[in-house]
């Protein structure tokens, strides 16, 4: 199943909700709200200036308060409800909603729905909240900023059809904002390994025989033994590489958890290095699992896996895995020196 809208996705409400749970492990509203959080957070930080602290912003109302059935009026809730309503009306998954369609939806006159229209169960149980129709227009401006930025980052053939799912995957792998700061995680892992090396060289930390043995047993060049959603050939290359890193994250995290602290509570330098390196690898989890689900849901194996990968794996995500693989090589050298010392 592609992020792009396809003709055979139309479904009734129950099947629509079940499809979200099958692909994403959560309901349609939960998915819409999760994706909305990322879209709004990126725009908020971009507006304030990347790297700047983002202040709490009170909800600005430029019109009389009116009753409407769309959550609390926060940008995140309103964005989520826009995505939910558009996906529901067109019979596609939330991630398949095109950003350009969402922008047009927000700009249509009278877009605020009536209470009689379809709403998530959570909204019905929460009752009618206070908000303003202008809030929807404000969400249109947020989504328009994503369309403009995504068009600049994407290949020309895909820029005009950027979906919510594709954009969020891109943002999670985009450096220089808090939600995609994977370079900081990689740098933290390298610093932890350098610190362990320095402490060992200075004699401040003396690795135990058990620590050296554990370092020698960790094999970062080992391929995953289990089958994944990408096992049917031919399969794109990128997700298999990412899945390998997720297996390494589990191996490193397990090894770190097996090491006692230096004083019974404080993690040893080795445990710290293993733990933060595992965390850096694990940042690929969300994007990898989504892409595996998309590949597995294809009704037919795509004829050209390479083209499929280009359409579903943003350039920023491909860069992230390449840089993370460089970290694997640094970790291999770190563990080899420790095991042989």
C-alpha positions, 0 to 999 in steps of 0.5 A: 500500500503506497502513501499515494492515494489509490483507487482501491482504498475506499472503504466503509468506516469500520474497515477504514478504522481497522485498516489503520490499526492493521498498518499503524497499530492504532486507530485513525484519530490516534494516528492523525493526532500523532502526525499532527504533533510532528507537523505543528512542532516543526512549524512552531520551531521554524517560526521561532527560529530553529534551535531557539526555545519555543515559548508556550503560546496562548490561543489567539482568538480574533473572532467571537468564541463559537461552539464547534465540535473540533477538540480544544482548539489547539493547533495539534488537535485542529490539524489532527481533526483536519487530517482525520476528516479529510481522510475519512471523507475520501476513504484513505488512510491518514498518512495517504492524505496529500498535503496539497489537498489538506491545504485546499480543504482548510481554505474552502469557505465554511469548512468547519463541520457541523456536529452532525458530520463524522467525528472521531469517537474521542471527539464525541465523548469529549463533547463540544469544545470552544474554538473558532473557524479561523483556527482552520485557516491558521492550520492551512498556513501551517500545512502550506509551509510544509508544502513549500518546504517539502517541494524544495526538498523532494524530487520534482516527480514526487513534490506535488504528491507529498503525503502526510506520511511521507512528510512526517518521515522526512521531518523525523530525519531532518536535522536542525530541529528538535524532532529530527536531531539525530546528528546530536544522538550520533555525536553523543554516542561518539563522545561516550566512546571517547570518554570511555577510551580516555578513562581507560587510558588514564587508569580512572576506569579499569574494565573488568574481565566480564566487560572485556568479554562482553565487548568481544561477544558483540558482533556488529557485522552480523545480519539479522536472523529473523524474517521481516516484512521485506523478505519477499524478493525483490525488495528495496535495499534501504529498509533492510539496512535500517532493520539491521541497525535496529537489531544492533540497537537491541543487542547493544541495549541488552549488553548494557543492561547486563553490566553492573554499575561501578558503584552498584547504581552508576552505569560504567563507561562501557554501559553508557557508551553501549546505551547511547549508541543503541539509542542512536540506532533506535531512532530509525525505528519509526520510519523503518517500521512504517516503510516495512508496513507499506511494502508488505501492504502492496497488493503486487510486488513493485516492478522496480524496488529502487523507484519504490524506495525513492518514492517512500524513503526521503533523502534525509532518511537515507542520509540518516542511515548512512551516517548511522552506519558510519557510527557502527564502524566506530563502535566496532573499533571501540569494542575491538580495542576494549576486548583486546586490551 
